[in-house]
C-alpha cells in the first residue's frame, strides 16, 4: 500500500485526503490517507507496513515531493458592448 500521512500545515497547502504525491526517491505514486498530530510541521510519514527494520534503515530524510492541487475554474462571461 503506497500511502503517506501529512502534517496538518500541508493539508492547508492542498495535500488533502487522496491527493496523489510523487516522492523524489521513489518511482511510485503515493496517496495521502492520514494526517499527523498537531505538533508536526512540514512533514510526511511514509507507510512501510509492519517492516520496522526497513523503516529504521530509511530513517529521517529531507525529500522533494510533487503534488497537484486542483484549481477553481474561472468563470468568464462574454459581454458584448
Backbone atoms as SQL, in Angstrom:
CREATE TABLE atoms (id INTEGER PRIMARY KEY, chain TEXT, resi INTEGER, resn TEXT, atom TEXT, x REAL, y REAL, z REAL);
INSERT INTO atoms VALUES
  (1, 'A', 1, 'UNK', 'N', 0.851, -1.171, 0.000),
  (2, 'A', 1, 'UNK', 'CA', 0.000, 0.000, 0.000),
  (3, 'A', 1, 'UNK', 'C', 0.899, 1.237, 0.000),
  (4, 'A', 2, 'UNK', 'N', 0.788, 2.071, -0.975),
  (5, 'A', 2, 'UNK', 'CA', 1.609, 3.275, -1.120),
  (6, 'A', 2, 'UNK', 'C', 0.866, 4.470, -0.554),
  (7, 'A', 3, 'UNK', 'N', 0.973, 4.660, 0.756),
  (8, 'A', 3, 'UNK', 'CA', 0.249, 5.751, 1.405),
  (9, 'A', 3, 'UNK', 'C', 1.183, 6.559, 2.286),
  (10, 'A', 4, 'UNK', 'N', 0.771, 7.803, 2.547),
  (11, 'A', 4, 'UNK', 'CA', 1.519, 8.675, 3.449),
  (12, 'A', 4, 'UNK', 'C', 0.543, 9.394, 4.376),
  (13, 'A', 5, 'UNK', 'N', 1.087, 9.848, 5.487),
  (14, 'A', 5, 'UNK', 'CA', 0.377, 10.762, 6.378),
  (15, 'A', 5, 'UNK', 'C', 1.073, 12.110, 6.248),
  (16, 'A', 6, 'UNK', 'N', 0.332, 13.183, 6.371),
  (17, 'A', 6, 'UNK', 'CA', 0.909, 14.520, 6.225),
  (18, 'A', 6, 'UNK', 'C', 0.624, 15.358, 7.459),
  (19, 'A', 7, 'UNK', 'N', 1.533, 16.298, 7.733),
  (20, 'A', 7, 'UNK', 'CA', 1.293, 17.235, 8.832),
  (21, 'A', 7, 'UNK', 'C', 0.157, 18.171, 8.438),
  (22, 'A', 8, 'UNK', 'N', -0.504, 18.695, 9.423),
  (23, 'A', 8, 'UNK', 'CA', -1.722, 19.477, 9.168),
  (24, 'A', 8, 'UNK', 'C', -1.458, 20.782, 8.427),
  (25, 'A', 9, 'UNK', 'N', -0.260, 21.334, 8.530),
  (26, 'A', 9, 'UNK', 'CA', 0.040, 22.538, 7.763),
  (27, 'A', 9, 'UNK', 'C', 0.105, 22.238, 6.266),
  (28, 'A', 10, 'UNK', 'N', 0.452, 21.002, 5.906),
  (29, 'A', 10, 'UNK', 'CA', 0.475, 20.630, 4.492),
  (30, 'A', 10, 'UNK', 'C', -0.932, 20.407, 3.946),
  (31, 'A', 11, 'UNK', 'N', -1.852, 20.031, 4.808),
  (32, 'A', 11, 'UNK', 'CA', -3.243, 19.905, 4.386),
  (33, 'A', 11, 'UNK', 'C', -3.750, 21.267, 3.927),
  (34, 'A', 12, 'UNK', 'N', -3.369, 22.307, 4.655),
  (35, 'A', 12, 'UNK', 'CA', -3.763, 23.670, 4.294),
  (36, 'A', 12, 'UNK', 'C', -3.156, 24.103, 2.965),
  (37, 'A', 13, 'UNK', 'N', -2.046, 23.458, 2.553),
  (38, 'A', 13, 'UNK', 'CA', -1.390, 23.790, 1.288),
  (39, 'A', 13, 'UNK', 'C', -1.901, 22.943, 0.130),
  (40, 'A', 14, 'UNK', 'N', -2.901, 22.095, 0.391),
  (41, 'A', 14, 'UNK', 'CA', -3.506, 21.334, -0.687),
  (42, 'A', 14, 'UNK', 'C', -3.295, 19.836, -0.642),
  (43, 'A', 15, 'UNK', 'N', -2.546, 19.327, 0.305),
  (44, 'A', 15, 'UNK', 'CA', -2.322, 17.884, 0.415),
  (45, 'A', 15, 'UNK', 'C', -3.461, 17.255, 1.211),
  (46, 'A', 16, 'UNK', 'N', -4.631, 17.234, 0.616),
  (47, 'A', 16, 'UNK', 'CA', -5.807, 16.704, 1.287),
  (48, 'A', 16, 'UNK', 'C', -5.929, 15.203, 1.037),
  (49, 'A', 17, 'UNK', 'N', -6.932, 14.590, 1.653),
  (50, 'A', 17, 'UNK', 'CA', -7.151, 13.142, 1.546),
  (51, 'A', 17, 'UNK', 'C', -7.220, 12.702, 0.086),
  (52, 'A', 18, 'UNK', 'N', -6.503, 11.639, -0.243),
  (53, 'A', 18, 'UNK', 'CA', -6.425, 11.024, -1.572),
  (54, 'A', 18, 'UNK', 'C', -5.671, 11.840, -2.619),
  (55, 'A', 19, 'UNK', 'N', -4.921, 12.851, -2.200),
  (56, 'A', 19, 'UNK', 'CA', -4.077, 13.584, -3.138),
  (57, 'A', 19, 'UNK', 'C', -2.939, 12.674, -3.586),
  (58, 'A', 20, 'UNK', 'N', -2.659, 12.666, -4.889),
  (59, 'A', 20, 'UNK', 'CA', -1.539, 11.881, -5.415),
  (60, 'A', 20, 'UNK', 'C', -0.247, 12.656, -5.178),
  (61, 'A', 21, 'UNK', 'N', 0.787, 11.937, -4.696),
  (62, 'A', 21, 'UNK', 'CA', 2.065, 12.564, -4.369),
  (63, 'A', 21, 'UNK', 'C', 3.196, 11.751, -4.979),
  (64, 'A', 22, 'UNK', 'N', 4.131, 12.425, -5.629),
  (65, 'A', 22, 'UNK', 'CA', 5.360, 11.801, -6.112),
  (66, 'A', 22, 'UNK', 'C', 6.480, 12.214, -5.162),
  (67, 'A', 23, 'UNK', 'N', 7.247, 11.243, -4.711),
  (68, 'A', 23, 'UNK', 'CA', 8.381, 11.491, -3.826),
  (69, 'A', 23, 'UNK', 'C', 9.642, 11.224, -4.628),
  (70, 'A', 24, 'UNK', 'N', 10.607, 12.146, -4.571),
  (71, 'A', 24, 'UNK', 'CA', 11.743, 12.126, -5.491),
  (72, 'A', 24, 'UNK', 'C', 12.552, 10.827, -5.525),
  (73, 'A', 25, 'UNK', 'N', 12.633, 10.065, -4.468),
  (74, 'A', 25, 'UNK', 'CA', 13.454, 8.856, -4.473),
  (75, 'A', 25, 'UNK', 'C', 12.662, 7.582, -4.771),
  (76, 'A', 26, 'UNK', 'N', 11.363, 7.695, -4.963),
  (77, 'A', 26, 'UNK', 'CA', 10.516, 6.536, -5.235),
  (78, 'A', 26, 'UNK', 'C', 9.919, 6.639, -6.635),
  (79, 'A', 27, 'UNK', 'N', 9.856, 5.526, -7.367),
  (80, 'A', 27, 'UNK', 'CA', 9.234, 5.577, -8.696),
  (81, 'A', 27, 'UNK', 'C', 7.704, 5.549, -8.640),
  (82, 'A', 28, 'UNK', 'N', 7.146, 5.175, -7.505),
  (83, 'A', 28, 'UNK', 'CA', 5.697, 5.006, -7.379),
  (84, 'A', 28, 'UNK', 'C', 5.000, 6.297, -6.975),
  (85, 'A', 29, 'UNK', 'N', 3.687, 6.288, -7.133),
  (86, 'A', 29, 'UNK', 'CA', 2.838, 7.374, -6.673),
  (87, 'A', 29, 'UNK', 'C', 2.238, 6.983, -5.330),
  (88, 'A', 30, 'UNK', 'N', 2.242, 7.914, -4.396),
  (89, 'A', 30, 'UNK', 'CA', 1.675, 7.688, -3.073),
  (90, 'A', 30, 'UNK', 'C', 0.379, 8.482, -2.955),
  (91, 'A', 31, 'UNK', 'N', -0.459, 8.079, -2.004),
  (92, 'A', 31, 'UNK', 'CA', -1.718, 8.778, -1.761),
  (93, 'A', 31, 'UNK', 'C', -1.788, 9.199, -0.302),
  (94, 'A', 32, 'UNK', 'N', -2.277, 10.408, -0.071),
  (95, 'A', 32, 'UNK', 'CA', -2.459, 10.906, 1.293),
  (96, 'A', 32, 'UNK', 'C', -3.673, 10.191, 1.881),
  (97, 'A', 33, 'UNK', 'N', -3.455, 9.469, 2.968),
  (98, 'A', 33, 'UNK', 'CA', -4.544, 8.718, 3.592),
  (99, 'A', 33, 'UNK', 'C', -4.719, 9.052, 5.073),
  (100, 'A', 34, 'UNK', 'N', -3.804, 9.824, 5.642),
  (101, 'A', 34, 'UNK', 'CA', -3.891, 10.110, 7.072),
  (102, 'A', 34, 'UNK', 'C', -3.251, 11.458, 7.353),
  (103, 'A', 35, 'UNK', 'N', -3.550, 11.991, 8.532),
  (104, 'A', 35, 'UNK', 'CA', -2.927, 13.243, 8.965),
  (105, 'A', 35, 'UNK', 'C', -2.201, 12.995, 10.281),
  (106, 'A', 36, 'UNK', 'N', -1.166, 13.769, 10.498),
  (107, 'A', 36, 'UNK', 'CA', -0.316, 13.611, 11.667),
  (108, 'A', 36, 'UNK', 'C', -0.804, 14.484, 12.823),
  (109, 'A', 37, 'UNK', 'N', -0.208, 14.305, 13.981),
  (110, 'A', 37, 'UNK', 'CA', -0.522, 15.088, 15.176),
  (111, 'A', 37, 'UNK', 'C', -0.211, 16.563, 14.927),
  (112, 'A', 38, 'UNK', 'N', -0.889, 17.424, 15.660),
  (113, 'A', 38, 'UNK', 'CA', -0.710, 18.879, 15.513),
  (114, 'A', 38, 'UNK', 'C', 0.724, 19.349, 15.747),
  (115, 'A', 39, 'UNK', 'N', 1.509, 18.617, 16.526),
  (116, 'A', 39, 'UNK', 'CA', 2.869, 19.081, 16.846),
  (117, 'A', 39, 'UNK', 'C', 3.819, 19.060, 15.644),
  (118, 'A', 40, 'UNK', 'N', 3.507, 18.273, 14.606),
  (119, 'A', 40, 'UNK', 'CA', 4.389, 18.158, 13.455),
  (120, 'A', 40, 'UNK', 'C', 4.103, 19.243, 12.432),
  (121, 'A', 41, 'UNK', 'N', 5.160, 19.775, 11.847),
  (122, 'A', 41, 'UNK', 'CA', 5.059, 20.809, 10.820),
  (123, 'A', 41, 'UNK', 'C', 5.920, 20.421, 9.630),
  (124, 'A', 42, 'UNK', 'N', 5.393, 20.622, 8.435),
  (125, 'A', 42, 'UNK', 'CA', 6.130, 20.432, 7.192),
  (126, 'A', 42, 'UNK', 'C', 6.749, 19.035, 7.092),
  (127, 'A', 43, 'UNK', 'N', 5.938, 17.999, 7.379),
  (128, 'A', 43, 'UNK', 'CA', 6.430, 16.619, 7.362),
  (129, 'A', 43, 'UNK', 'C', 5.441, 15.688, 6.697),
  (130, 'A', 44, 'UNK', 'N', 6.023, 14.612, 6.160),
  (131, 'A', 44, 'UNK', 'CA', 5.214, 13.492, 5.711),
  (132, 'A', 44, 'UNK', 'C', 5.737, 12.241, 6.400),
  (133, 'A', 45, 'UNK', 'N', 4.893, 11.248, 6.503),
  (134, 'A', 45, 'UNK', 'CA', 5.260, 9.971, 7.096),
  (135, 'A', 45, 'UNK', 'C', 4.887, 8.886, 6.089),
  (136, 'A', 46, 'UNK', 'N', 5.891, 8.182, 5.572),
  (137, 'A', 46, 'UNK', 'CA', 5.662, 7.145, 4.565),
  (138, 'A', 46, 'UNK', 'C', 5.309, 5.845, 5.273),
  (139, 'A', 47, 'UNK', 'N', 4.194, 5.259, 4.883),
  (140, 'A', 47, 'UNK', 'CA', 3.768, 3.997, 5.482),
  (141, 'A', 47, 'UNK', 'C', 4.609, 2.859, 4.903),
  (142, 'A', 48, 'UNK', 'N', 5.264, 2.097, 5.776),
  (143, 'A', 48, 'UNK', 'CA', 6.115, 0.990, 5.341),
  (144, 'A', 48, 'UNK', 'C', 5.620, -0.349, 5.874),
  (145, 'A', 49, 'UNK', 'N', 4.360, -0.406, 6.231),
  (146, 'A', 49, 'UNK', 'CA', 3.792, -1.661, 6.692),
  (147, 'A', 49, 'UNK', 'C', 4.338, -2.066, 8.047),
  (148, 'A', 50, 'UNK', 'N', 4.489, -3.348, 8.240),
  (149, 'A', 50, 'UNK', 'CA', 4.974, -3.860, 9.522),
  (150, 'A', 50, 'UNK', 'C', 6.485, -4.055, 9.550),
  (151, 'A', 51, 'UNK', 'N', 7.170, -3.615, 8.506),
  (152, 'A', 51, 'UNK', 'CA', 8.621, -3.792, 8.400),
  (153, 'A', 51, 'UNK', 'C', 9.355, -2.692, 9.175),
  (154, 'A', 52, 'UNK', 'N', 9.518, -2.900, 10.472),
  (155, 'A', 52, 'UNK', 'CA', 10.152, -1.912, 11.345),
  (156, 'A', 52, 'UNK', 'C', 11.615, -1.722, 10.961),
  (157, 'A', 53, 'UNK', 'N', 12.292, -2.794, 10.602),
  (158, 'A', 53, 'UNK', 'CA', 13.702, -2.712, 10.218),
  (159, 'A', 53, 'UNK', 'C', 13.885, -1.800, 9.001),
  (160, 'A', 54, 'UNK', 'N', 13.035, -1.992, 8.009),
  (161, 'A', 54, 'UNK', 'CA', 13.094, -1.157, 6.803),
  (162, 'A', 54, 'UNK', 'C', 12.846, 0.313, 7.149),
  (163, 'A', 55, 'UNK', 'N', 11.874, 0.566, 8.020),
  (164, 'A', 55, 'UNK', 'CA', 11.563, 1.945, 8.417),
  (165, 'A', 55, 'UNK', 'C', 12.743, 2.576, 9.147),
  (166, 'A', 56, 'UNK', 'N', 13.390, 1.839, 10.028),
  (167, 'A', 56, 'UNK', 'CA', 14.547, 2.377, 10.758),
  (168, 'A', 56, 'UNK', 'C', 15.733, 2.614, 9.838),
  (169, 'A', 57, 'UNK', 'N', 15.930, 1.726, 8.872),
  (170, 'A', 57, 'UNK', 'CA', 17.016, 1.927, 7.903),
  (171, 'A', 57, 'UNK', 'C', 16.754, 3.170, 7.065),
  (172, 'A', 58, 'UNK', 'N', 15.495, 3.402, 6.708),
  (173, 'A', 58, 'UNK', 'CA', 15.135, 4.577, 5.924),
  (174, 'A', 58, 'UNK', 'C', 15.397, 5.841, 6.742),
  (175, 'A', 59, 'UNK', 'N', 14.970, 5.837, 8.007),
  (176, 'A', 59, 'UNK', 'CA', 15.225, 6.959, 8.907),
  (177, 'A', 59, 'UNK', 'C', 14.491, 8.223, 8.536),
  (178, 'A', 60, 'UNK', 'N', 15.111, 9.348, 8.867),
  (179, 'A', 60, 'UNK', 'CA', 14.564, 10.673, 8.558),
  (180, 'A', 60, 'UNK', 'C', 15.364, 11.267, 7.418),
  (181, 'A', 61, 'UNK', 'N', 14.668, 11.806, 6.428),
  (182, 'A', 61, 'UNK', 'CA', 15.334, 12.399, 5.269),
  (183, 'A', 61, 'UNK', 'C', 14.586, 13.642, 4.825),
  (184, 'A', 62, 'UNK', 'N', 15.322, 14.526, 4.204),
  (185, 'A', 62, 'UNK', 'CA', 14.694, 15.663, 3.538),
  (186, 'A', 62, 'UNK', 'C', 14.472, 15.261, 2.096),
  (187, 'A', 63, 'UNK', 'N', 13.231, 15.374, 1.656),
  (188, 'A', 63, 'UNK', 'CA', 12.851, 14.941, 0.316),
  (189, 'A', 63, 'UNK', 'C', 12.121, 16.048, -0.424),
  (190, 'A', 64, 'UNK', 'N', 12.076, 15.890, -1.718),
  (191, 'A', 64, 'UNK', 'CA', 11.271, 16.781, -2.549),
  (192, 'A', 64, 'UNK', 'C', 10.047, 15.991, -2.980),
  (193, 'A', 65, 'UNK', 'N', 8.872, 16.578, -2.779),
  (194, 'A', 65, 'UNK', 'CA', 7.638, 15.934, -3.207),
  (195, 'A', 65, 'UNK', 'C', 6.942, 16.819, -4.222),
  (196, 'A', 66, 'UNK', 'N', 6.180, 16.188, -5.091),
  (197, 'A', 66, 'UNK', 'CA', 5.375, 16.911, -6.085),
  (198, 'A', 66, 'UNK', 'C', 3.940, 16.432, -5.965),
  (199, 'A', 67, 'UNK', 'N', 3.010, 17.358, -6.046),
  (200, 'A', 67, 'UNK', 'CA', 1.597, 17.013, -5.989),
  (201, 'A', 67, 'UNK', 'C', 0.805, 18.052, -6.767),
  (202, 'A', 68, 'UNK', 'N', -0.356, 17.648, -7.199),
  (203, 'A', 68, 'UNK', 'CA', -1.218, 18.542, -7.971),
  (204, 'A', 68, 'UNK', 'C', -2.323, 19.068, -7.079),
  (205, 'A', 69, 'UNK', 'N', -2.554, 20.357, -7.170),
  (206, 'A', 69, 'UNK', 'CA', -3.641, 20.988, -6.422),
  (207, 'A', 69, 'UNK', 'C', -4.686, 21.444, -7.429),
  (208, 'A', 70, 'UNK', 'N', -5.920, 20.948, -7.303),
  (209, 'A', 70, 'UNK', 'CA', -6.951, 21.398, -8.239),
  (210, 'A', 70, 'UNK', 'C', -7.260, 22.879, -8.035),
  (211, 'A', 71, 'UNK', 'N', -7.442, 23.571, -9.123),
  (212, 'A', 71, 'UNK', 'CA', -7.773, 24.993, -9.024),
  (213, 'A', 71, 'UNK', 'C', -9.255, 25.168, -9.302),
  (214, 'A', 72, 'UNK', 'N', -9.793, 26.224, -8.771),
  (215, 'A', 72, 'UNK', 'CA', -11.196, 26.545, -9.042),
  (216, 'A', 72, 'UNK', 'C', -11.291, 27.109, -10.452),
  (217, 'A', 73, 'UNK', 'N', -12.241, 26.635, -11.227),
  (218, 'A', 73, 'UNK', 'CA', -12.376, 27.174, -12.579),
  (219, 'A', 73, 'UNK', 'C', -12.772, 28.650, -12.549),
  (220, 'A', 74, 'UNK', 'N', -12.214, 29.389, -13.425),
  (221, 'A', 74, 'UNK', 'CA', -12.530, 30.809, -13.532),
  (222, 'A', 74, 'UNK', 'C', -13.765, 30.955, -14.407),
  (223, 'A', 75, 'UNK', 'N', -14.765, 31.610, -13.872),
  (224, 'A', 75, 'UNK', 'CA', -15.989, 31.823, -14.629),
  (225, 'A', 75, 'UNK', 'C', -15.848, 33.114, -15.420),
  (226, 'A', 76, 'UNK', 'N', -15.912, 32.965, -16.719),
  (227, 'A', 76, 'UNK', 'CA', -15.828, 34.145, -17.573),
  (228, 'A', 76, 'UNK', 'C', -17.158, 34.320, -18.280),
  (229, 'A', 77, 'UNK', 'N', -17.460, 35.521, -18.582),
  (230, 'A', 77, 'UNK', 'CA', -18.684, 35.800, -19.324),
  (231, 'A', 77, 'UNK', 'C', -18.316, 36.565, -20.591),
  (232, 'A', 78, 'UNK', 'N', -19.038, 36.300, -21.605),
  (233, 'A', 78, 'UNK', 'CA', -18.835, 37.026, -22.859),
  (234, 'A', 78, 'UNK', 'C', -19.808, 38.201, -22.867),
  (235, 'A', 79, 'UNK', 'N', -19.272, 39.355, -22.624),
  (236, 'A', 79, 'UNK', 'CA', -20.104, 40.549, -22.598),
  (237, 'A', 79, 'UNK', 'C', -19.938, 41.301, -23.901),
  (238, 'A', 80, 'UNK', 'N', -21.042, 41.643, -24.484),
  (239, 'A', 80, 'UNK', 'CA', -20.994, 42.430, -25.708),
  (240, 'A', 80, 'UNK', 'C', -21.367, 43.864, -25.377),
  (241, 'A', 81, 'UNK', 'N', -20.640, 44.786, -25.931),
  (242, 'A', 81, 'UNK', 'CA', -20.918, 46.203, -25.694),
  (243, 'A', 81, 'UNK', 'C', -21.862, 46.741, -26.712);
